[in-house]
């Protein structure tokens, strides 16, 4: 058989086949053109086994070489890198041959030159394959993060005041779960939507726009449950005005206070919307009193400065008045709400996900300049893609997006993190093929957890989600249910559907895979069954958290509780054998039970332990004997009981630990 034909059947290049066959034990030269039919049949039949064996041998050899290099100080065990690093620099830091790094990248579908940059997640996965620990250089990231937070302010401060125009206000709505935040946003969306729905399809991009008095208002649609504290905090950073929703029938709750602290920390002007005023149990005055006592907030009618709007999101009552108050509050902040539409665009990521058809997709809020089709986007000076498509919240295709406009962008090469600042401009090229989440708090949370002692039970998890915000929310929530006895350890977080690599990683680390709003293909389901990996998917975050809580509950080491039930004084020894005795006595305290544990006390000192296997009272078998009664019993244990010894009876029960 021709070598080329055999290579095609085995789905490998002819050169690779010629290189591998001698290593597999076949006497075939590197320049061979043909292989005899019998040998070819053997190779085809045993190829999967032969390939696995060769890969295992090569991996072991590479590991041994690596271990020797680490032991002799030639190579580091782990390296710290920034979010983006060139292949050449990565190779140099890890003391790995450049061709080996390039080959590993190619194996994972990343075709990069030695001078091109790769993202952190790509580097960490490559490092894992090459036995190099890769961590994020937190100092570098904090510096970049600080620069990002102030980037928009710096750019605006340098703008010529004559070029600035007042942009639409950006509003964030916060409040306790079930107080009506989502319903309020839905009501505004339905009654004051800008331009109507496009083709009957509403695109979830994390924000939308409404019109009031011919003026645009942008709303950031941040989730309301406490699990999304991180997202709410980031939402507050890019907003101009906040609405704090409090239910008229429920009053100030823990998340109400939490939301207020976020608003306060961001220095945002805010309006309190007292919702559900249509309910029979509504009490607006009680809400105001609780705001005063619990949050030190006084409304205008109580002699303070806090603007309050009574509304019913369900009935639509007071919504127009609330929008008027938003515009009035925004007008008071007009000097801080200016942008230059003619400048290169800059904006903050408010949502991100990986679409199975479009790849990495991000929603951003344009904060200065005008974003246009074809614009090149950079993050920390590194090119992350070009704007191939711009979509508004209602699905409408746009050619450009002005300041305060939320848009969905297609054309990114890697998924940014929520809160990242993207700019239009020149930068260095970056290669990335894994579309993973680059989350600073992930590595720090794991590091902290790992340093807390080996006696703590750990539940290893791999998180896969549809959007970045969900992954952050899940991690935030799971960290909150950690206890001193059992903790969640998130090994990796990723975007998109569950893939073969996730199964391999879970199998190798005894982890469960948790999917949120993601799918599993039939092929992956088959692999899951073969490998016996635990995989669960959810569409509701509360269900996910509850499941993880139950799994944590299962691995808590149960506590053994001892319960003393009675004491007996030995009055006579009737029979003594190698491992047992039959004795008689009187119950001094409590009761004596059959089939319980017993301690033998001599002069108040415990000298042996055993078990009661038979109990009689009046020569009749009984299950227990009460105080002041006499009985006979069979004791199994070290036969050292003597007259006048005290027998202490007790039971041990396993009590499951609770989170």
Secondary structure, DSSP 8 states (H G I E B T S, - for coil): -BHHHHHHHTTS-HHHHHHHHHHTT----TT--B--HHHHHHHHHHHHHHHHHHHHHHHHHHHHHHHHHHHTTSS-SEEEE-SEEEHHHHHHHHT--HHHHHHHHHHTT----TTSEEEHHHHHHHHHHTT-EEEE-HHHHHHHHHHHHHHHHHHHHHS-GGG-EE--EEEEEEE-TTSSHHHHHHHHHHHSBSS--BTTB----SEEEEEETTEEEEEE----SGGGHHHHHHHHHT-SEEEEEEETTT---HHHHHHHHHHHHHT-EEEEEEE-TTSTT--HHHHHHHHHHHH---BGGGTSSBEEEE-BTTTTBTHHHHHHHHHHHHHHTGGGSEE-TTSB-EEEEEEEEEETTTEEEEEEEEEESBEETT-EEEETTEEEEEEEEEE-TTS-EESEE-TT-EEEEEEESS---TT-EEEES--EEEE--S-B---HHHHHHHHHHHTT-TTSEEEEEEEEESBHHHHHHHHHHHHHT--SSEEEEEEEEEESS--HHHHHHHHHHT-EEEEES----HHHHHHHHHHT--EEEESSHHHHHHHHHHHHHHHS--EEEEEEEEEEEEEEEEEE-SSEEEEEEEEEEEEEETT-EEEEEETTEEEEEEEEEEEEETTEE-SEEETT-EEEEEEEE-S---TT-EEEEEEEEEE----
